[in-house]
Amino acid sequence: MGRVQGKVALVTGGASGIGLSTAMLLAKEGAKVVIGDYNIDAAKEAAQEIKNQGFEATAVFLDASKEESIKEAVEFTVKEYGTITILYNNVGLTNLKKDLDVVNIDLDEWDRLMNVNVKSVLLGSRFAIPHMIKAGGGSIINTASMAAFASDSIRSAYGASKAAVVQLTKYIATQYGKDNIRCNGVAPGLILTPAAKNNLSQPLLDIFMKYNALPYHGEADDIGNTVLFLASDESKFITGQTIQVEGGHYLANPTAPDFNAMAAQAQAAQSK
Ligand SMILES: NC(=O)c1ccc[n+]([C@@H]2O[C@H](COP(=O)([O-])OP(=O)(O)OC[C@H]3O[C@@H](n4cnc5c(N)ncnc54)[C@H](O)[C@@H]3O)[C@@H](O)[C@H]2O)c1
C-alpha cells in the first residue's frame, strides 16, 4: 500500500525540476498523477516515463498565467481520474534581469510574477476545492521559497510574491479546514534542479555552500519528499504551515561568522 494510494494529484509545472521529482514520487506511492505544464511535450514525456515504471500518470497543457487554462487542467484531472484530492501548486517564475530593486524594477515584470506566482495558487485552489469538498477532503501544497522570509538586493517581486504564497496558504487552511482540506507550503532554499545546475557557476555554488549548515546542496527529491509527506495522511494534523527545506542555510544568527572571527582573533592574540 503506497503512502498516497488511491489519491488523485495535479502537479503544476510538473514537467521538470521540483515538480517532476514530486510527480514521480507521488506516482510511485500510489497516486494517479496529472502533470500540468505549458511545455506539453516534456509533460507527456514525463508521464510516459512514469507509466514505463508501472505507475499511473498523464499530461495536460496548463498555462499558469491564464485562469481558463488552470480551470481546464483541474477539470481534465477530474474527468480523467474521477476526482482531485491533491493539488500541488508548484509553478513559479523568477527573473534576475528585470525583477530588481524597488526603484529599478520593471513594473510589467512585477505584474507578471504576481500573476504567475500568486494568482495561479489562488486559481488552482479555487477550482480544485469544490471537487475536494465533494470527495470528502484533500491536500493542497504550494511552493513558496526562502525568498519569502529573507530579503535580497534584487528580486523584490519574487520575494513579495512568495511571501504572499505563504500567507495565502494560511488563509486557504483556515477557510477550508472544516471541509477536511489541508493547505501547506514548502519553502525551498537553493535546489540543484537541472535548470539551476546549468545556470549557476561554481563560485556562486560555493557561496551558497559556505552558508549551509549541512555539507551538501539540496536536490529536487528533498522537496518532492516533503510534498509527498504533506500530501499523505501522515501529515493529517498539519495545516497552514510552510516547511523550510534549505539545509540550514538561514539557520544561524547572521553575526555568527563575525563573532567566530573575533573569538579566533582574541585567542590568537592571547597565545602570542
Ligand atoms: N530551484 C530552486 O532553487 C528553487 C528555490 C526556491 C523556490 N523554487 C520554486 O520551486 C518551483 C519550481 O522551481 P524549479 O526550480 O523546479 O523550476 P524549473 O524551471 O526546473 O521547472 C519549472 C516548470 O514549470 C513550467 N512552467 C513555467 N512557467 C509555467 C507556466 N506559466 N505555466 C505552466 N508551466 C510553467 C516549466 O515548463 C517547467 O517544467 C517554483 O515555484 C520556484 O519558484 C525553486
The ligand as a Gaussian input file, in Angstrom:
#p B3LYP/6-31G(d) Opt

LIG

0 1
 N       15.154000      25.507000      -7.791000
 C       15.302000      26.289000      -6.737000
 O       16.419000      26.504000      -6.243000
 C       14.097000      26.918000      -6.091000
 C       14.279000      27.609000      -4.884000
 C       13.174000      28.202000      -4.275000
 C       11.917000      28.081000      -4.841000
 N       11.770000      27.407000      -6.016000
 C       10.415000      27.320000      -6.577000
 O       10.141000      25.979000      -6.925000
 C        9.206000      25.934000      -8.013000
 C        9.740000      25.046000      -9.108000
 O       11.006000      25.507000      -9.489000
 P       12.034000      24.619000     -10.331000
 O       13.384000      25.131000      -9.953000
 O       11.724000      23.193000     -10.213000
 O       11.713000      25.164000     -11.801000
 P       12.033000      24.547000     -13.226000
 O       12.357000      25.715000     -14.074000
 O       13.030000      23.438000     -13.141000
 O       10.632000      23.929000     -13.647000
 C        9.531000      24.735000     -13.769000
 C        8.467000      24.008000     -14.610000
 O        7.353000      24.866000     -14.672000
 C        6.949000      25.016000     -16.024000
 N        6.362000      26.348000     -16.164000
 C        6.961000      27.556000     -16.070000
 N        6.072000      28.534000     -16.253000
 C        4.874000      27.934000     -16.462000
 C        3.560000      28.405000     -16.690000
 N        3.288000      29.726000     -16.781000
 N        2.559000      27.517000     -16.837000
 C        2.816000      26.196000     -16.753000
 N        4.034000      25.669000     -16.554000
 C        5.050000      26.542000     -16.398000
 C        8.210000      24.818000     -16.861000
 O        7.894000      24.402000     -18.185000
 C        8.916000      23.742000     -16.047000
 O        8.510000      22.444000     -16.443000
 C        8.988000      27.402000      -8.405000
 O        7.819000      27.886000      -7.793000
 C       10.207000      28.113000      -7.844000
 O        9.961000      29.477000      -7.573000
 C       12.819000      26.828000      -6.650000

